[in-house]
Amino acid sequence: MRVKKKEKLNETKLIGEIEKISLITQKFNKSLIIKSIGDDCAIFRDKNSMLISADNITENVHFTLDFYSFYEIGSKSLLVNLSDIAAMGGVPRLFTLSLFIPEYINEENIKETLYGIVDIAKKYRVSLIGGNISRASEFSVSITIIGDYKDNNVIKRGNSKIGDAVFISGEIGNSWMSYYLQKQKKRNDKNYTNLTNFKKKYIENFINKFKLPIPRIKLAEELAAKKLANSLTDISDGLYKDISNILSFPHGAEIWIDELPINENLKRIAGLLKIKKYMDNIISFGEDYELLWTTDDKNEGELLNLSNRLGIRIKKIGRVVKEINWTKFMKNGIEYPIKDATFRHL
Amino acid sequence: MRVKKKEKLNETKLIGEIEKISLITQKFNKSLIIKSIGDDCAIFRDKNSMLISADNITENVHFTLDFYSFYEIGSKSLLVNLSDIAAMGGVPRLFTLSLFIPEYINEENIKETLYGIVDIAKKYRVSLIGGNISRASEFSVSITIIGDYKDNNVIKRGNSKIGDAVFISGEIGNSWMSYYLQKQKKRNDKNYTNLTNFKKKYIENFINKFKLPIPRIKLAEELAAKKLANSLTDISDGLYKDISNILSFPHGAEIWIDELPINENLKRIAGLLKIKKYMDNIISFGEDYELLWTTDDKNEGELLNLSNRLGIRIKKIGRVVKEINWTKFMKNGIEYPIKDATFRHL
């Protein structure tokens, strides 16, 4: 069943744009691609074991058009998928793209979205091999990504050992704060409007710096190759939820709140705007796409070397414990009660 | 950026349902699947060359909820993807599923959708290895399918030879007529409402019979294995558009209107409802998902054997000609002008 409507976008032209991206990005994985866009299916081969994951970003669920530019939407749609491959220590290779396009999206909007995608594809050397467009009532970019790995260099979830240290990459909470600040601005909160222009600019910089995640591909590859993680994931739904994913059943974990790597500017801004209890949001909001893993304490030295070499902060934030079957967040040796604000997909 | 809302569906339960399907269907492709749903990515391996395609069906674009049941929506979402693998002569193997769920969809609706998917997955022995759910303002099921093929048994588009015969499987136009009849019923068209109950029942049967496509997997596999097609596709966007996809540039084709395989009941119903010029719609509506291919005339005998063996109608409907670069539809030796009603994706 098909509902026909007056054409708004030039379909042939749009498919041409997608084919162009495919052509540009094919070279990154030449040996894998037999035939790219332009047939009923793309054809590829891979001697290694492969990873596959599908993720989408959808208007009013994962972004709103007053906060994200189309370029950023395109970028983010691929970045979150790359992070899924990183979350297993794989090398991202190929992806297919489905665009759901509402009537109010014009050719320029789509082009900018595609620029965002192609720039990230170039940076991480992944190849677009399949495309699909559809009308819809809201804008959505859906990507299926394929990665691979050699020599059993893959790190699954749910493989923690009792006594493992819990590590995290980068910082946690920046994505939440970026989102929160943007909302505050819109609300004309007095704490915000009373700030000097200099301080507003400072906040603006923070918002922009953390709008898009950085998939930790290289770090994850090294964790896998050097066997520096027993269990690994990326923080997409929040530390509160994602920590439980990497624990073997029925392991528990202690997370040390004071050890969490929190951006200094985040703390300063929280002071400026008199935001009191931000720890719960930092722990449960998610969208940071940092790596979270468990490993034996003896690997700490090598992890610090890796941290220095890659220029990525790595921090020990807790420990896997026996038979708790849940995570305790500890502050000064006392359990800290978290108000769960975990993102629900439904 | 995340918009939180009151939970309507139980997310954990829904993921559990999807995991169940994964578990049930894994056995069909055990040797390929290393790890299915439950981690950041699924893991698989395949020594053969692989095919990949992504397709979605979306409410108000590909279906409306007053015409399709949720079970049928689930079935159709996988069937159209299977047809993409058939369109290259491959064997369908694995798929990932993304559900876009609006607020008015309840748990029962999703369960029925999943029943539709799992029944088709069992029938065609494909395995669900990845899932993803997201809120949305309209219902959409998006699938990425992976197939494979051995020994170069793949048939691409755009590989026609001058003088090739054009063949089609099954019948053409049934999907259009099913859609048209449903619309007529809703419109309370006099030609319809004046019919006897017996005739209305007859129409109802036609509608139901052709709501869902049949992917021609087996036929396509044999075409590929026996080298019985130079160029192949499935008719998703309509014969008018899809014929041009299988022609080598700058080949043209003649299609003989009187040879098109049209269902006898379709003709009878067109008579009952006084539908005059239905040929244009039959040729350009699409959604029949029949195979369309070109091959040397010498293969006609073997194709007829295949047709008998599989119980699938196969019909010669035209010829690839030199340097026309477009398709002529011919009736009694004269060009028949087609009013293009090809589906636009945008």
Interface residues (C-beta under 8 A of the other chain):
Chain A: M1 R2 V3 K4 K5 E7 K8 L9 E11 L14 I34 K35 G38 D39 D40 C41 A42 I43 F44 R45 D46 K47 N48 S49 M50 L51 I52 S53 A54 D55 N56 T58 N60 V61 H62 F63 T64 F67 Y68 D84 I85 A87 M88 G90 L94 T96 L97 S98 F100 I101 I129 G130 G131 N132 I133 S134 R135 A136 S137 E138 S140 S142 T144 I146 G147 V154 K156 R157 G158 Y179 Q182 T233 D234 F285 G286 E287 A341 F343 R344 H345 L346
Chain B: M1 R2 V3 K4 K5 E7 K8 L9 E11 L14 I34 K35 G38 D39 D40 C41 A42 I43 F44 R45 D46 K47 N48 S49 M50 L51 I52 S53 A54 D55 N56 T58 N60 V61 H62 F63 T64 F67 Y68 D84 I85 A87 M88 G90 L94 T96 L97 S98 F100 I101 I129 G130 G131 N132 I133 S134 R135 A136 S137 E138 S140 S142 T144 I146 G147 V154 K156 R157 G158 Y179 Q182 T233 D234 F285 G286 E287 A341 F343 R344 H345 L346
